[in-house]
Each structure stands twice: as structure tokens, then as C-alpha cells.
Amino acid sequence: MGELTPQISELHRAATAYYNNIYDPDLRNRAWNFFRSMDTDGNGRVSYDEFVQFFLQAGYNFADRNFFRCLDRNQDDGLDFWEVLTLYYIMKTRGVWCNSCGVCQLGLYFTCVACFDNASHTYDLCTDCYSQRRYCHPHISFLDSYVLLRSKRGLPPGAPNLNQALVVPNADANAPQNPQTGWVMTALHLLDVALSVGTSIISQGCSIM
């Protein structure tokens, strides 16, 4: 539970921030209706049994005692509205599983750039699997979810996609490479170029001001 708690706390703050900035009563009612659909006995708290029953009926694979305890911030063996709101936010925004170990990714993860641009399904890895290279995939260009977002924001005009924008310049595809050092060099170069792409538009804006 210790590993998930900081991530859940951050997601709780994000869910609360979104809710506090909703001005449409209908949208707020949706959140409360979601809570009421789980609180089947109407006592204002969602028990673990209600939590499990909801996921079994909905067909989700989230019903886990450890996950429930992480959501239960005050450890009173029940989820209040705000704790269920965090669950709702996770279900709507964190449907990403590591393609190697199969663990749901609640925080930062790595995505294959080529698959992100061209494939119907992304190829995603948790930080542990990517760091320890516990995966088998034809592409080597990966970016973490934060850097990927920043690099997409600053993609140069006319660039067909992010993968082509981040191609290593003057790379000789036929040149022999050491698998270990070649991977590290490519990964570091990719990160450097992605950060440059993502911040270039910001620096241009500052210079104009």
C-alpha cells in the first residue's frame, strides 16, 4: 500500500480540483450518482463488499483490497464521496496497463513513440520494466508520459508525427552498434531532443514578450 499512497494522494487532489471547478450542476450530479450507485445501502459510505460488488457488475478488474485501502484515506473501512470521486477519476483517466507486467499505471509510465503515432494501440511500460528492459518490442524510442505530452505540445509545424520529429540525425542504420551503449545513447538523445522540442515554443514565447 505504501507505493500506491503518494500516487493516490496526487490523484485525489486532481479529482477534487476538477470537481471544484465544475459549474454545471448536471456534471456534479453525475459524480454524486456514481457514488450513490456504489452506496447500495444508502448509509453515505461505500464498504469493501459494495466496492467489490460494483466492479463485478461493471466488469472491471479493479476490485482489490489493497487498492480499496489506498482509496480509504482516513482508514475507516469505508469510502466517502471524495474518496469515490478519486476512484471515478482513476477509472476515467488511468486506463493504462504495463504491456510487460500487466500492472495498472496510476502514475508516470513510458510509451513507445512509434506506436503512439501510428498504431491503433499504444505500447506502454511501467518505469521498472522499462528501466530493467523487461520487455520485447521492435521499437526502442520510448518517452515517459510527461515528456511525451510536452513534446507533442511543441511539435514543429509540418512535422508528420512525433516519431519522425525525433529521428536521430545522420544515423547510419547499417552501422554496427553495441546493444547496451547503443540503447543508452539513443534513449538519452531521444530525451534530449524531446525536451528541446517541448520547450522551444515556450522559449520563443518568452523572447517575444
Backbone as CSV, one residue per row, in Angstrom:
resi,resn,N_x,N_y,N_z,CA_x,CA_y,CA_z,C_x,C_y,C_z
1,MET,0.817,-1.200,0.000,0.000,0.000,0.000,0.856,1.256,0.000
2,GLY,2.078,1.181,0.574,2.934,2.344,0.670,3.305,2.917,-0.680
3,GLU,3.501,2.043,-1.698,3.919,2.525,-3.003,2.801,3.278,-3.720
4,LEU,1.544,2.869,-3.459,0.428,3.480,-4.152,-0.061,4.754,-3.491
5,THR,0.135,4.895,-2.170,-0.458,6.002,-1.428,-0.074,7.375,-1.968
6,PRO,1.200,7.693,-2.256,1.516,9.010,-2.809,0.836,9.262,-4.153
7,GLN,0.738,8.246,-4.990,0.075,8.404,-6.279,-1.417,8.656,-6.085
8,ILE,-2.045,7.907,-5.166,-3.463,8.095,-4.895,-3.715,9.495,-4.343
9,SER,-2.834,9.982,-3.478,-2.990,11.322,-2.911,-2.948,12.383,-4.004
10,GLU,-2.045,12.208,-4.949,-1.951,13.159,-6.058,-3.198,13.099,-6.933
11,LEU,-3.693,11.896,-7.196,-4.902,11.738,-7.995,-6.122,12.283,-7.255
12,HIS,-6.136,12.144,-5.928,-7.227,12.699,-5.126,-7.263,14.223,-5.264
13,ARG,-6.103,14.852,-5.207,-6.050,16.306,-5.352,-6.517,16.735,-6.738
14,ALA,-6.124,15.962,-7.749,-6.544,16.295,-9.117,-8.051,16.150,-9.275
15,ALA,-8.614,15.059,-8.740,-10.056,14.833,-8.848,-10.828,15.929,-8.128
16,THR,-10.352,16.316,-6.948,-11.010,17.378,-6.184,-10.929,18.708,-6.921
17,ALA,-9.777,18.987,-7.525,-9.609,20.236,-8.271,-10.573,20.311,-9.448
18,TYR,-10.704,19.196,-10.179,-11.650,19.170,-11.301,-13.074,19.403,-10.803
19,TYR,-13.444,18.731,-9.729,-14.806,18.850,-9.208,-15.091,20.280,-8.742
20,ASN,-14.132,20.895,-8.064,-14.329,22.250,-7.548,-14.440,23.291,-8.660
21,ASN,-14.007,22.932,-9.858,-14.091,23.859,-10.986,-15.223,23.508,-11.948
22,ILE,-16.133,22.642,-11.527,-17.316,22.318,-12.329,-18.439,23.284,-11.961
23,TYR,-18.975,23.967,-12.971,-20.056,24.918,-12.734,-21.394,24.399,-13.256
24,ASP,-21.364,23.292,-13.968,-22.586,22.699,-14.499,-23.172,21.743,-13.459
25,PRO,-24.369,22.031,-12.918,-24.963,21.140,-11.905,-25.141,19.713,-12.393
26,ASP,-25.397,19.538,-13.686,-25.586,18.184,-14.216,-24.319,17.350,-14.080
27,LEU,-23.160,17.973,-14.303,-21.903,17.240,-14.184,-21.625,16.862,-12.730
28,ARG,-21.959,17.766,-11.814,-21.785,17.442,-10.397,-22.723,16.305,-9.993
29,ASN,-23.929,16.307,-10.547,-24.885,15.248,-10.243,-24.394,13.894,-10.736
30,ARG,-23.661,13.886,-11.854,-23.120,12.624,-12.353,-22.166,12.001,-11.342
31,ALA,-21.341,12.837,-10.737,-20.393,12.339,-9.735,-21.143,11.781,-8.530
32,TRP,-22.182,12.493,-8.086,-22.957,12.004,-6.943,-23.743,10.752,-7.297
33,ASN,-24.249,10.676,-8.523,-24.977,9.472,-8.945,-24.050,8.267,-8.990
34,PHE,-22.801,8.501,-9.397,-21.813,7.418,-9.394,-21.598,6.923,-7.973
35,PHE,-21.493,7.860,-7.036,-21.307,7.489,-5.630,-22.515,6.702,-5.121
36,ARG,-23.716,7.178,-5.424,-24.935,6.506,-4.948,-25.086,5.113,-5.558
37,SER,-24.592,4.946,-6.799,-24.696,3.626,-7.427,-23.835,2.590,-6.710
38,MET,-22.787,3.049,-6.025,-21.941,2.139,-5.253,-22.447,1.981,-3.828
39,ASP,-23.012,3.034,-3.274,-23.515,3.014,-1.898,-24.918,2.411,-1.884
40,THR,-24.998,1.101,-2.027,-26.294,0.439,-2.224,-27.180,0.467,-0.978
41,ASP,-26.580,0.550,0.227,-27.411,0.589,1.432,-27.736,2.013,1.864
42,GLY,-27.182,3.009,1.144,-27.525,4.409,1.389,-27.063,4.983,2.701
43,ASN,-25.993,4.436,3.282,-25.517,4.952,4.565,-24.444,6.030,4.405
44,GLY,-24.171,6.446,3.169,-23.206,7.521,2.939,-21.770,7.062,2.860
45,ARG,-21.522,5.760,2.904,-20.181,5.204,2.808,-20.228,3.939,1.955
46,VAL,-19.175,3.708,1.199,-19.080,2.511,0.362,-18.176,1.509,1.061
47,SER,-18.740,0.393,1.456,-17.964,-0.654,2.118,-17.157,-1.444,1.086
48,TYR,-16.261,-2.297,1.591,-15.475,-3.105,0.672,-16.368,-4.065,-0.110
49,ASP,-17.396,-4.617,0.543,-18.316,-5.525,-0.151,-19.056,-4.797,-1.277
50,GLU,-19.487,-3.573,-1.020,-20.153,-2.780,-2.061,-19.175,-2.437,-3.182
51,PHE,-17.940,-2.174,-2.799,-16.869,-1.880,-3.753,-16.661,-3.067,-4.697
52,VAL,-16.542,-4.256,-4.143,-16.334,-5.465,-4.944,-17.546,-5.746,-5.822
53,GLN,-18.742,-5.627,-5.249,-19.963,-5.921,-5.995,-20.127,-4.990,-7.179
54,PHE,-19.772,-3.720,-6.990,-19.879,-2.758,-8.078,-18.986,-3.159,-9.250
55,PHE,-17.764,-3.534,-8.971,-16.829,-3.875,-10.039,-17.181,-5.195,-10.707
56,LEU,-17.711,-6.119,-9.941,-18.145,-7.376,-10.548,-19.287,-7.132,-11.533
57,GLN,-20.222,-6.276,-11.159,-21.355,-5.971,-12.034,-20.931,-5.147,-13.234
58,ALA,-19.929,-4.261,-13.045,-19.484,-3.388,-14.130,-18.485,-4.072,-15.061
59,GLY,-17.938,-5.220,-14.629,-16.993,-5.957,-15.469,-15.579,-5.423,-15.431
60,TYR,-15.234,-4.616,-14.411,-13.881,-4.081,-14.273,-13.043,-4.999,-13.393
61,ASN,-11.722,-4.912,-13.568,-10.798,-5.735,-12.779,-10.049,-4.864,-11.782
62,PHE,-10.796,-3.986,-11.081,-10.187,-3.071,-10.120,-10.401,-3.513,-8.678
63,ALA,-11.258,-4.514,-8.443,-11.645,-4.885,-7.088,-10.492,-5.562,-6.363
64,ASP,-9.730,-4.777,-5.620,-8.555,-5.279,-4.920,-8.528,-4.653,-3.526
65,ARG,-8.285,-5.478,-2.499,-8.296,-4.980,-1.129,-7.245,-3.892,-0.920
66,ASN,-6.065,-4.070,-1.502,-5.008,-3.080,-1.364,-5.411,-1.758,-2.003
67,PHE,-6.035,-1.822,-3.180,-6.495,-0.623,-3.869,-7.562,0.085,-3.042
68,PHE,-8.482,-0.678,-2.454,-9.536,-0.107,-1.610,-8.918,0.636,-0.420
69,ARG,-7.935,0.032,0.217,-7.295,0.667,1.369,-6.557,1.936,0.977
70,CYS,-5.987,1.968,-0.207,-5.313,3.175,-0.673,-6.313,4.309,-0.909
71,LEU,-7.480,3.966,-1.432,-8.524,4.972,-1.641,-9.091,5.475,-0.317
72,ASP,-9.119,4.600,0.690,-9.675,4.931,2.002,-8.653,5.758,2.778
73,ARG,-8.642,7.052,2.541,-7.594,7.938,3.064,-7.583,7.995,4.591
74,ASN,-8.758,7.974,5.229,-8.791,8.055,6.694,-8.867,6.685,7.359
75,GLN,-8.782,5.604,6.542,-8.713,4.233,7.056,-9.871,3.902,8.002
76,ASP,-11.111,4.267,7.588,-12.275,3.945,8.407,-13.076,2.787,7.810
77,ASP,-12.461,2.052,6.891,-13.077,0.871,6.260,-14.298,1.218,5.414
78,GLY,-14.331,2.435,4.915,-15.407,2.849,4.017,-14.976,4.047,3.200
79,LEU,-15.542,4.175,2.015,-15.195,5.286,1.129,-16.293,6.337,1.161
80,ASP,-15.916,7.592,1.448,-16.880,8.679,1.382,-16.952,9.209,-0.049
81,PHE,-17.727,10.272,-0.252,-17.914,10.789,-1.606,-16.592,11.172,-2.252
82,TRP,-15.718,11.859,-1.519,-14.477,12.368,-2.101,-13.520,11.236,-2.456
83,GLU,-13.545,10.194,-1.665,-12.705,9.037,-1.964,-13.228,8.280,-3.185
84,VAL,-14.549,8.210,-3.318,-15.132,7.589,-4.511,-14.915,8.470,-5.732
85,LEU,-14.902,9.788,-5.521,-14.613,10.711,-6.626,-13.216,10.438,-7.190
86,THR,-12.271,10.138,-6.313,-10.923,9.779,-6.767,-10.960,8.505,-7.605
87,LEU,-11.740,7.530,-7.170,-11.902,6.298,-7.935,-12.492,6.589,-9.314
88,TYR,-13.503,7.429,-9.351,-14.145,7.805,-10.626,-13.126,8.444,-11.571
89,TYR,-12.296,9.328,-11.027,-11.261,9.994,-11.822,-10.252,8.976,-12.359
90,ILE,-9.855,8.031,-11.522,-8.902,7.000,-11.943,-9.495,6.160,-13.075
91,MET,-10.745,5.776,-12.932,-11.387,4.939,-13.948,-11.496,5.659,-15.283
92,LYS,-11.684,6.979,-15.234,-11.866,7.749,-16.459,-10.547,8.152,-17.113
93,THR,-9.466,8.227,-16.344,-8.229,8.791,-16.890,-7.022,7.864,-16.826
94,ARG,-7.103,6.726,-16.114,-5.914,5.897,-15.906,-6.107,4.474,-16.422
95,GLY,-6.690,4.341,-17.594,-6.894,3.019,-18.167,-5.673,2.523,-18.915
96,VAL,-4.508,2.580,-18.274,-3.248,2.178,-18.903,-2.621,1.064,-18.083
97,TRP,-2.272,-0.028,-18.752,-1.613,-1.154,-18.087,-0.265,-1.396,-18.745
98,CYS,0.723,-1.772,-17.938,2.046,-2.094,-18.470,1.935,-3.321,-19.371
99,ASN,2.447,-3.210,-20.593,2.373,-4.315,-21.537,3.320,-5.459,-21.184
100,SER,4.180,-5.253,-20.195,5.092,-6.312,-19.790,4.602,-7.037,-18.542
101,CYS,4.362,-6.303,-17.450,3.964,-6.945,-16.188,2.461,-6.907,-15.946
102,GLY,1.733,-6.088,-16.709,0.279,-6.050,-16.604,-0.267,-5.216,-15.468
103,VAL,0.577,-4.435,-14.777,0.123,-3.624,-13.648,-0.495,-2.319,-14.152
104,CYS,-1.637,-1.926,-13.546,-2.293,-0.670,-13.900,-1.390,0.494,-13.520
105,GLN,-1.230,1.455,-14.416,-0.331,2.579,-14.205,-1.098,3.797,-13.696
106,LEU,-0.920,4.104,-12.419,-1.586,5.254,-11.819,-0.734,6.506,-11.869
107,GLY,0.564,6.332,-12.108,1.456,7.484,-12.180,2.162,7.554,-13.514
108,LEU,3.419,7.951,-13.482,4.209,8.100,-14.708,4.524,6.735,-15.314
109,TYR,4.503,6.664,-16.640,4.845,5.438,-17.353,5.502,5.812,-18.675
110,PHE,6.043,4.823,-19.377,6.731,5.055,-20.647,5.894,4.525,-21.811
111,THR,5.898,5.269,-22.921,5.129,4.910,-24.107,6.033,4.842,-25.326
112,CYS,5.831,3.836,-26.168,6.559,3.728,-27.430,6.104,4.854,-28.343
113,VAL,7.037,5.662,-28.815,6.701,6.822,-29.635,6.111,6.399,-30.972
114,ALA,6.702,5.387,-31.620,6.221,4.941,-32.927,4.792,4.406,-32.828
115,CYS,4.509,3.626,-31.794,3.162,3.081,-31.629,2.162,4.175,-31.281
116,PHE,2.615,5.159,-30.520,1.733,6.261,-30.137,1.268,7.033,-31.369
117,ASP,2.162,7.196,-32.341,1.852,7.968,-33.545,1.087,7.160,-34.584
118,ASN,1.423,5.881,-34.731,0.957,5.141,-35.904,0.059,3.941,-35.623
119,ALA,0.108,3.392,-34.427,-0.640,2.159,-34.154,-2.011,2.461,-33.557
120,SER,-2.909,1.498,-33.692,-4.238,1.655,-33.111,-4.197,1.479,-31.602
121,HIS,-3.154,0.786,-31.098,-2.994,0.597,-29.663,-1.590,1.026,-29.261
122,THR,-1.484,1.723,-28.136,-0.174,2.138,-27.657,0.531,0.976,-26.964
123,TYR,1.843,1.085,-26.854,2.638,0.090,-26.125,3.245,0.822,-24.936
124,ASP,2.783,0.473,-23.743,3.145,1.210,-22.541,3.882,0.310,-21.550
125,LEU,4.821,0.913,-20.816,5.613,0.172,-19.835,5.697,0.944,-18.529
126,CYS,5.664,0.220,-17.422,5.906,0.859,-16.132,7.388,1.231,-16.055
127,THR,7.728,2.092,-15.102,9.114,2.552,-15.004,10.074,1.409,-14.694
128,ASP,9.631,0.435,-13.885,10.515,-0.685,-13.541,10.821,-1.547,-14.762
129,CYS,9.793,-1.901,-15.525,10.004,-2.758,-16.700,10.851,-2.055,-17.750
130,TYR,10.629,-0.747,-17.924,11.427,-0.015,-18.910,12.872,0.135,-18.433
131,SER,13.048,0.474,-17.157,14.389,0.669,-16.616,15.216,-0.610,-16.667
132,GLN,14.578,-1.742,-16.366,15.283,-3.026,-16.345,15.176,-3.776,-17.667
133,ARG,14.572,-3.126,-18.669,14.435,-3.678,-20.016,13.736,-5.039,-20.007
134,ARG,12.689,-5.142,-19.214,11.909,-6.369,-19.149,10.757,-6.301,-20.160
135,TYR,11.110,-6.248,-21.422,10.088,-6.222,-22.474,10.712,-6.659,-23.791
136,CYS,9.878,-7.078,-24.702,10.309,-7.457,-26.046,9.442,-6.678,-27.033
137,HIS,10.058,-5.724,-27.718,9.313,-4.824,-28.596,10.230,-4.403,-29.734
138,PRO,9.702,-4.269,-30.957,10.558,-3.940,-32.105,11.086,-2.508,-32.108
139,HIS,10.478,-1.597,-31.348,10.911,-0.195,-31.342,11.682,0.122,-30.067
140,ILE,12.570,1.093,-30.149,13.390,1.455,-28.993,13.141,2.873,-28.513
141,SER,12.324,3.650,-29.218,12.081,5.040,-28.850,10.899,5.129,-27.875
142,PHE,11.211,5.369,-26.601,10.189,5.496,-25.567,10.335,6.851,-24.876
143,LEU,9.212,7.441,-24.499,9.210,8.653,-23.689,8.245,8.455,-22.527
144,ASP,8.565,9.082,-21.395,7.619,8.993,-20.296,6.415,9.879,-20.586
145,SER,5.318,9.635,-19.889,4.048,10.280,-20.212,4.120,11.797,-20.092
146,TYR,4.925,12.315,-19.164,5.045,13.769,-19.007,5.813,14.389,-20.178
147,VAL,6.960,13.805,-20.504,7.766,14.340,-21.603,7.029,14.195,-22.931
148,LEU,6.293,13.101,-23.092,5.530,12.902,-24.322,4.515,14.023,-24.512
149,LEU,3.832,14.401,-23.444,2.853,15.480,-23.522,3.527,16.799,-23.873
150,ARG,4.655,17.102,-23.236,5.355,18.353,-23.505,5.901,18.397,-24.933
151,SER,6.424,17.272,-25.415,6.991,17.245,-26.761,5.906,17.376,-27.813
152,LYS,4.726,16.792,-27.583,3.622,16.930,-28.531,3.142,18.368,-28.594
153,ARG,3.204,19.072,-27.479,2.766,20.467,-27.431,3.623,21.349,-28.328
154,GLY,4.944,21.036,-28.375,5.838,21.877,-29.146,6.274,21.264,-30.459
155,LEU,5.510,20.326,-31.020,5.880,19.681,-32.271,5.988,20.710,-33.382
156,PRO,7.104,20.769,-34.109,7.286,21.797,-35.142,6.222,21.707,-36.224
157,PRO,5.792,22.857,-36.770,4.796,22.850,-37.852,5.283,22.032,-39.038
158,GLY,4.425,21.207,-39.587,4.769,20.419,-40.764,5.341,19.061,-40.446
159,ALA,5.691,18.816,-39.181,6.222,17.503,-38.824,5.083,16.491,-38.871
160,PRO,5.227,15.407,-39.634,4.134,14.433,-39.774,3.714,13.825,-38.451
161,ASN,4.659,13.495,-37.604,4.344,12.944,-36.303,5.565,13.060,-35.396
162,LEU,5.375,12.725,-34.133,6.450,12.871,-33.162,7.615,11.942,-33.452
163,ASN,7.330,10.732,-33.912,8.384,9.775,-34.173,9.375,10.302,-35.213
164,GLN,8.864,10.916,-36.299,9.739,11.450,-37.333,10.459,12.707,-36.855
165,ALA,9.806,13.474,-35.994,10.443,14.685,-35.478,11.617,14.366,-34.566
166,LEU,11.618,13.166,-33.974,12.654,12.794,-33.020,13.686,11.835,-33.599
167,VAL,13.720,11.679,-34.929,14.677,10.777,-35.559,16.098,11.259,-35.287
168,VAL,16.969,10.331,-34.932,18.360,10.681,-34.684,19.001,11.158,-35.980
169,PRO,19.549,12.370,-36.027,20.126,12.892,-37.268,21.365,12.124,-37.695
170,ASN,21.500,11.915,-39.019,22.675,11.283,-39.624,22.943,9.883,-39.085
171,ALA,21.860,9.209,-38.652,22.055,7.856,-38.130,22.253,6.879,-39.278
172,ASP,23.248,6.026,-39.148,23.517,5.007,-40.151,22.889,3.705,-39.693
173,ALA,21.821,3.314,-40.360,21.087,2.123,-39.937,21.930,0.864,-40.069
174,ASN,22.953,0.883,-40.957,23.767,-0.307,-41.190,25.008,-0.367,-40.305
175,ALA,25.244,0.699,-39.563,26.447,0.726,-38.739,26.298,-0.198,-37.545
176,PRO,27.342,-1.003,-37.248,27.247,-1.898,-36.086,27.197,-1.090,-34.796
177,GLN,26.386,-1.572,-33.832,26.246,-0.881,-32.557,26.327,-1.879,-31.421
178,ASN,26.912,-1.409,-30.333,26.867,-2.190,-29.109,25.443,-2.116,-28.565
179,PRO,24.775,-3.250,-28.343,23.366,-3.214,-27.915,23.144,-2.386,-26.659
180,GLN,24.072,-2.490,-25.690,23.864,-1.777,-24.435,24.115,-0.283,-24.602
181,THR,25.315,0.089,-25.107,25.630,1.507,-25.231,24.787,2.155,-26.311
182,GLY,24.465,1.409,-27.357,23.627,1.973,-28.416,22.259,2.327,-27.894
183,TRP,21.689,1.477,-27.043,20.359,1.752,-26.474,20.396,2.976,-25.577
184,VAL,21.445,3.064,-24.733,21.543,4.195,-23.816,21.710,5.495,-24.582
185,MET,22.583,5.488,-25.605,22.807,6.692,-26.400,21.514,7.127,-27.074
186,THR,20.783,6.171,-27.654,19.551,6.515,-28.348,18.515,7.060,-27.378
187,ALA,18.389,6.428,-26.228,17.403,6.870,-25.250,17.715,8.268,-24.743
188,LEU,18.985,8.529,-24.433,19.360,9.853,-23.941,19.186,10.913,-25.021
189,HIS,19.531,10.564,-26.262,19.349,11.513,-27.350,17.865,11.822,-27.546
190,LEU,17.059,10.784,-27.483,15.620,10.956,-27.652,15.056,11.874,-26.579
191,LEU,15.473,11.669,-25.331,15.003,12.514,-24.242,15.436,13.950,-24.448
192,ASP,16.686,14.144,-24.856,17.214,15.492,-25.067,16.451,16.216,-26.165
193,VAL,16.220,15.530,-27.291,15.509,16.154,-28.401,14.057,16.406,-28.028
194,ALA,13.434,15.473,-27.338,12.029,15.640,-26.957,11.850,16.837,-26.044
195,LEU,12.762,17.002,-25.085,12.684,18.147,-24.192,12.915,19.446,-24.958
196,SER,13.833,19.412,-25.937,14.080,20.598,-26.751,12.854,20.965,-27.566
197,VAL,12.227,19.951,-28.157,11.014,20.188,-28.939,9.917,20.752,-28.068
198,GLY,9.776,20.191,-26.869,8.683,20.593,-25.998,8.846,21.981,-25.420
199,THR,10.110,22.446,-25.252,10.330,23.748,-24.629,10.621,24.853,-25.642
200,SER,10.816,24.503,-26.900,11.155,25.509,-27.902,10.055,26.539,-28.064
201,ILE,8.826,26.095,-28.075,7.719,27.021,-28.260,7.571,27.941,-27.051
202,ILE,7.944,27.435,-25.854,7.874,28.266,-24.646,8.935,29.343,-24.693
203,SER,10.168,28.970,-25.082,11.253,29.936,-25.138,10.989,31.001,-26.192
204,GLN,10.363,30.603,-27.309,10.025,31.564,-28.344,9.018,32.573,-27.826
205,GLY,8.052,32.080,-27.050,7.045,32.968,-26.492,7.636,33.946,-25.507
206,CYS,8.613,33.485,-24.699,9.247,34.371,-23.719,10.069,35.452,-24.402
207,SER,10.740,35.094,-25.515,11.568,36.061,-26.210,10.715,37.163,-26.835
208,ILE,9.508,36.778,-27.274,8.613,37.775,-27.873,8.131,38.745,-26.813
209,MET,7.853,38.216,-25.607,7.380,39.076,-24.529,8.505,39.967,-24.028
